[in-house]
Amino acid sequence: MMPFMTAARIPSRFFRLLLALLLLTMPALAKDTPLQVIDWPATGTPVLRFKFSKFKQLDGASTSLRSYVLNTMVENLSPRTITGERLAVYLFDKNKVRVGEDFIALNNVGPGESVKVEFTVTASGTPTSVTIQGPAQSQRTVSLTVNSIPQGAMVKLDQIEAGTTPRIIDVGVGKHTLTFGKDGFTAGIYPLEISPQDVSGGSVTYELGASAFDSIELRDGSVLNGDLVSISGMDVEIRVGGTIQHIDRNKIKRAMFVQRSAVLPNLPAAIPPSP
């Protein structure tokens, strides 16, 4: 009987050791397991991923209101830097009743970067779950860098002046039109659409059309754009806005001419060869 009893004790001790190891490792595993993982926005391509830790109640809270510390890991899933984003955080109890709310502000989060956010929230009950909600689509804006080639063009957003390029502008969700204009260059229009999934930090660069006029740069830094009429030894004649101006040749630093198609002379009609 002794050999049989000795053989039975070995599995029993092994089982107790395994059980003890499991009991020791389970709290650590539970601690690392997030309460909830949320991808935002819920539809379309996710931009942010939130990993919420379990609620930690603070001591000294009243019976009606309780304060909780919530640690959150936020990861930027998009290929763009999030320069500024503010999202609402809502807390719900086990009956799906909202018992608290707060917000998370994110600034300068690079592509693939993760940031840890810790905040304290007051709840009127015991929260068990979290939801994330971004700004209303009609109110949400995206910061966009607008530039032009060459720079210094006046840009309009939906026919409203927004300044000269380069410029950072705020654009709301939806379809828009950017209009570029610069003296001496052909104006251009750039259609733009911002989706709810777009984030701040993007850029638009528009190349203006070829210069529509000849350009004369004076030595004082000013520039005249018009149609060059004639150049003599001491005088330059240029038509600006329909008015002829005469400029001392010594005041001119540089002149740039627009390529124009040559006017064909009135040639007589070709005479077919005699049969």
LUMBA-875426 format. One record per residue (C-alpha): x, y, z. Coordinates in steps of 0.5 Angstrom, whole numbers, padded with zeros to 4 digits, always signed. Example, Ala and Ser with C-alpha at 12.3 -4.5 7.8 and 13.67 -1.06 7.14 Angstrom:
+0025-0009+0016 +0027-0002+0014 
//
This chain:
+0000+0000+0000 +0006+0005+0001 +0008+0005-0006 +0001+0007-0008 +0000+0012-0003 +0007+0016-0004 +0005+0016-0012 -0002+0019-0010 +0002+0025-0006 +0006+0027-0011 +0000+0029-0016 -0003+0032-0010 +0003+0037-0008 +0004+0039-0015 -0004+0041-0016 -0003+0045-0009 +0003+0048-0012 +0000+0050-0019 -0006+0053-0015 -0002+0057-0011 +0001+0060-0017 -0005+0061-0020 -0008+0065-0014 -0002+0069-0014 -0002+0071-0022 -0009+0072-0022 -0009+0079-0019 -0003+0081-0023 -0007+0079-0030 -0013+0082-0027 -0010+0089-0026 -0007+0089-0033 -0014+0088-0036 -0017+0094-0038 -0024+0095-0036 -0026+0097-0043 -0023+0098-0050 -0026+0103-0055 -0024+0105-0062 -0027+0112-0064 -0030+0114-0068 -0035+0108-0068 -0036+0108-0075 -0031+0108-0081 -0024+0108-0080 -0022+0109-0073 -0018+0115-0071 -0016+0114-0063 -0016+0108-0059 -0018+0108-0051 -0016+0103-0046 -0020+0105-0040 -0017+0102-0033 -0022+0100-0028 -0025+0105-0023 -0021+0107-0017 -0026+0110-0012 -0023+0116-0008 -0023+0115+0000 -0028+0120+0004 -0033+0121-0002 -0040+0122+0001 -0046+0117+0000 -0049+0121-0006 -0043+0123-0010 -0037+0119-0011 -0030+0121-0014 -0027+0116-0018 -0020+0116-0021 -0020+0113-0028 -0013+0112-0032 -0014+0112-0040 -0009+0110-0045 -0010+0113-0052 -0007+0111-0058 -0007+0115-0065 -0009+0110-0070 -0009+0115-0076 -0003+0117-0080 -0003+0124-0078 -0001+0128-0072 -0007+0130-0067 -0006+0137-0066 -0012+0138-0062 -0018+0134-0060 -0023+0134-0054 -0028+0129-0053 -0033+0127-0048 -0033+0121-0043 -0040+0119-0040 -0040+0114-0035 -0046+0109-0034 -0048+0104-0028 -0050+0097-0029 -0057+0099-0031 -0054+0103-0037 -0056+0110-0033 -0051+0115-0034 -0048+0117-0027 -0043+0122-0029 -0039+0125-0035 -0032+0129-0036 -0028+0130-0042 -0021+0128-0045 -0017+0133-0048 -0011+0131-0053 -0006+0135-0056 +0000+0134-0061 -0001+0126-0061 +0004+0124-0067 +0002+0118-0071 +0002+0111-0067 +0004+0115-0061 +0000+0113-0054 -0001+0118-0049 -0003+0116-0042 -0009+0121-0039 -0011+0121-0032 -0017+0124-0029 -0022+0125-0023 -0029+0124-0025 -0035+0125-0020 -0041+0120-0021 -0048+0120-0018 -0048+0112-0017 -0043+0106-0019 -0040+0107-0026 -0039+0100-0029 -0038+0102-0037 -0036+0108-0041 -0037+0111-0048 -0034+0116-0052 -0037+0122-0056 -0034+0127-0060 -0036+0134-0062 -0043+0134-0066 -0041+0134-0073 -0044+0141-0075 -0040+0144-0070 -0033+0140-0070 -0028+0143-0074 -0021+0141-0077 -0014+0145-0077 -0012+0145-0084 -0005+0148-0087 -0007+0152-0093 -0001+0154-0098 +0000+0156-0105 +0006+0156-0110 +0008+0162-0110 +0006+0164-0103 +0003+0170-0101 -0004+0169-0105 -0011+0171-0102 -0015+0165-0100 -0022+0164-0099 -0026+0159-0095 -0033+0159-0098 -0032+0166-0101 -0030+0168-0094 -0023+0171-0094 -0019+0167-0089 -0012+0171-0090 -0006+0170-0094 -0002+0164-0095 +0001+0160-0092 -0005+0160-0087 -0008+0155-0082 -0015+0155-0082 -0021+0151-0078 -0025+0148-0083 -0032+0144-0081 -0034+0138-0083 -0037+0138-0090 -0036+0140-0097 -0032+0147-0098 -0029+0151-0103 -0022+0154-0103 -0021+0160-0108 -0014+0162-0109 -0012+0169-0112 -0006+0173-0113 -0004+0179-0117 -0001+0177-0124 -0003+0170-0123 -0009+0166-0126 -0014+0165-0120 -0016+0158-0118 -0021+0154-0114 -0020+0148-0110 -0026+0143-0108 -0025+0140-0101 -0029+0135-0097 -0028+0134-0089 -0031+0128-0086 -0032+0126-0079 -0026+0121-0079 -0021+0127-0081 -0016+0130-0076 -0013+0136-0075 -0006+0137-0078 -0007+0136-0085 -0005+0141-0091 -0007+0143-0098 -0002+0146-0103 -0005+0149-0109 +0000+0151-0115 -0003+0158-0118 -0004+0158-0126 +0001+0161-0130 +0002+0169-0130 -0003+0173-0134 +0001+0179-0134 +0008+0181-0135 +0012+0183-0129 +0017+0189-0127 +0020+0189-0121 +0023+0196-0119 +0029+0197-0114 +0025+0199-0109 +0022+0193-0108 +0015+0194-0111 +0012+0190-0117 +0008+0192-0123 +0004+0187-0127 +0001+0189-0133 +0002+0189-0141 +0009+0191-0143 +0008+0196-0149 +0015+0198-0151 +0022+0199-0148 +0027+0204-0150 +0034+0206-0148 +0031+0210-0142 +0024+0209-0141 +0019+0203-0141 +0012+0203-0142 +0007+0199-0139 +0000+0198-0139 -0003+0197-0132 -0011+0197-0131 -0012+0200-0138 -0007+0206-0136 +0000+0207-0139 +0005+0208-0135 +0012+0211-0136 +0018+0208-0132 +0025+0210-0132 +0029+0204-0134 +0034+0206-0128 +0029+0204-0123 +0028+0197-0126 +0031+0191-0123 +0028+0186-0126 +0023+0184-0132 +0019+0178-0133 +0015+0177-0139 +0009+0172-0141 +0010+0168-0147 +0004+0170-0152 +0002+0167-0158 +0005+0170-0164 -0001+0174-0168 -0001+0171-0175 -0001+0176-0181 -0007+0176-0186 -0004+0171-0191 -0008+0171-0198 -0011+0164-0199 -0007+0159-0202 -0008+0158-0209 -0009+0150-0211 -0004+0148-0217 -0007+0148-0224 -0009+0141-0226 
//
